[in-house]
């Protein structure tokens, strides 16, 4: 799983049928110190996350398992909202 911050939402007028009714959010990957690392990505939200939330997400084949239709082209999915981070190593 990876850590990210929701930076906005994505609107799609046409979707694959297995994506109907699923919210799309823009997620900025971050490291354990909350520093952005990498390019933003679009992820499916099945847990009601919102802009500004710290989330963990899954990519690849595992991401598609959060949708009811198992055979779908999902690349990233938000699977949880993070309450606190306690990094063990200080910078």
Secondary structure per residue as TSV (DSSP state, phi and psi in degrees):
chain	resnum	aa	ss	phi	psi
A	1	X	-	360.0	154.6
A	2	X	E	-124.9	158.3
A	3	X	E	-104.0	141.3
A	4	X	E	-157.3	169.1
A	5	X	E	-121.8	131.9
A	6	X	E	-73.1	124.3
A	7	X	E	-110.3	-8.3
A	8	X	E	171.3	-175.0
A	9	X	E	-117.4	162.0
A	10	X	E	-121.4	134.6
A	11	X	-	-109.2	130.1
A	12	X	-	-129.3	122.2
A	13	X	S	-80.7	-26.4
A	14	X	S	-127.2	128.9
A	15	X	-	-133.6	162.6
A	16	X	-	-64.1	145.1
A	17	X	G	-53.9	-36.3
A	18	X	G	-69.7	-11.8
A	19	X	G	-98.8	-1.9
A	20	X	T	-60.5	131.0
A	21	X	T	82.7	2.7
A	22	X	-	-102.7	132.0
A	23	X	E	-78.9	139.8
A	24	X	E	-108.0	131.9
A	25	X	E	-125.6	150.0
A	26	X	E	-91.2	125.2
A	27	X	E	-121.8	130.2
A	28	X	E	-97.0	115.3
A	29	X	E	-61.9	141.2
A	30	X	B	-137.1	162.0
A	31	X	-	-93.7	-174.8
A	32	X	T	-68.5	-11.5
A	33	X	T	-99.9	11.2
A	34	X	S	67.8	25.1
A	35	X	-	-94.3	128.9
A	36	X	B	-57.2	138.1
A	37	X	-	-144.7	109.1
A	38	X	S	101.0	176.9
A	39	X	-	-84.6	148.8
A	40	X	-	-62.2	155.1
A	41	X	E	-138.4	162.5
A	42	X	E	-97.2	129.5
A	43	X	E	-130.8	149.8
A	44	X	E	-79.5	141.5
A	45	X	E	-115.3	114.5
A	46	X	S	-113.8	5.6
A	47	X	S	-120.0	10.6
A	48	X	-	66.8	42.3
A	49	X	-	-74.4	162.0
A	50	X	-	-139.0	174.1
A	51	X	T	-57.6	131.3
A	52	X	T	94.8	-15.2
A	53	X	-	-70.1	143.0
A	54	X	E	-89.8	123.4
A	55	X	E	-131.6	162.6
A	56	X	E	-115.7	145.2
A	57	X	E	-137.1	162.2
A	58	X	E	-121.3	148.5
A	59	X	E	-122.6	174.3
A	60	X	G	72.2	-151.3
A	61	X	G	-60.1	-35.6
A	62	X	G	-64.1	-29.1
A	63	X	G	-63.6	-36.3
A	64	X	G	-68.5	-14.6
A	65	X	G	-76.6	-9.6
A	66	X	G	-80.7	-15.9
A	67	X	S	-91.8	155.1
A	68	X	S	-63.5	-38.8
A	69	X	S	-83.6	111.9
A	70	X	S	-68.1	-33.7
A	71	X	S	-92.1	92.4
A	72	X	-	-144.5	159.3
A	73	X	-	-89.5	35.7
A	74	X	-	-72.5	130.8
A	75	X	-	-102.3	-27.1
A	76	X	E	-150.9	141.6
A	77	X	E	-144.4	135.9
A	78	X	E	-78.1	129.1
A	79	X	E	-118.7	-5.3
A	80	X	E	-170.2	157.3
A	81	X	E	-106.7	132.4
A	82	X	-	-90.7	130.2
A	83	X	-	-88.0	-47.4
A	84	X	-	-144.6	153.0
A	85	X	-	-125.6	133.2
A	86	X	-	-124.9	82.3
A	87	X	-	-65.9	137.0
A	88	X	S	-78.5	-28.5
A	89	X	S	-104.7	127.3
A	90	X	-	-89.5	145.3
A	91	X	-	-76.4	360.0
